[in-house]
Every structure is written in C-alpha cells, then in structure tokens.
Amino acid sequence: MAQQRTRLDGGTPAPPGPRPADFQAALEALATVHPRPEIVVEHIPAPQRLAPWSHAIGLQVGSPDDPEEELASGRFIVLFDPDGHEAWQGTTRCVGFVSASTDSDMVDDSMFSEVAWSWLTDALADSGAQAHSIGGTVTRTASTRFGSIAAPEHSVDVEIRASWTAEGTDLDRHLTAFLEVLGNAAGLPPAGIRLLGADGQTVGTDA
C-alpha cells in the first residue's frame, strides 16, 4: 500500500498561469485533513478534460488486524471551473468513488442502497459541508468464482459513485465527510472506538 501522506494539496497538473485564488484556497483546506490511521492517501492523476483545474486523491483502507489486507478503496476528485458550470450550478464539483467488500446479506437487503446513500448525505450534513446538486448511484454485486482462481468462492461488493457541488472553499469538510463514507463502507468502527479482537487485544484504534 502507498505510504500515508499528510498533505493533500500537491501533485496536481495545472494549465498555464497561476491557480485561481478559490481553487488554491480549496487545496489548502484539503491539506488540513488528517485521515484516520487505517486510511492511506496518495495523489493520483487528475482528469484533465472535465474542468480547467482539477485535483485527485486515491484512498485505501487497510484492515486493523492486517494492514496488507485492503478492505476498501476510493477516489476523491475536485473539479474547478472559475467561470462556473451550468450543470454544476457552481464553480467547484466534488466527485467521489468507493469500492468495498461487504456482508453477503446486504445484497438481499432492499434498504441497503438507501442506507449507503445516507452515509454520504448524513456525513456532509454532520461535517458542516455546504453542498447542492448531489447525485450518484449505489451498486451491489454478488460474484461466485469457479475453477482454480485463488480467491474466496463467494464475494459481495458495493460501489458508491457520487458527485456534488461545493459551496465555498472549505473542502476539508467535504473530504472529511467522504472519508467517513469510505470508513462506513469498509466496516470500520467509529473513529476513537476500540474493539476487542479474538485474543482480547484492542483493534481498530484511532491514535
């Protein structure tokens, strides 16, 4: 897994000329976010054709018991158009993607998609992130493997794709909300909660 980084404002290819002040302020806000220990962040190439300015972060969640085991992964992308975008109804669009393995019972739960979507809307509200024009999808898939593939015979995955328009430059609130969604999808306990493992030792601590 990639080494965790604490600053999230670098590594963004940009068009010629100085960054717009609002975009720079948004990146500086992102730099103040410190993910919980189980979440590893890295800069990834940002899409270049969706907006004049963009920034992208890759996310991976490791198991508290085994950091090499990936529980979930995701991307958080910021698109910025200083002239505004009619479809966004604003200048700044956040795009998030989460992929995680989940409990097989969830596939048959008709309410799971609604619950998973509420992770995002509730997290945005709880973090104080001002947003509008929120849209996206929740997809559940069940797979059965055959033959000699070295993997579990049955697996269930959930994917959450979402985008929303951020009001203002305080993208730290938006990224914090998205990290909560990622943690929920990965099945992590709430930050600061300690769980007892089978050996009686605490796991899943937020140090």
Disulfide bonds with the S-S distance in Angstrom:
none
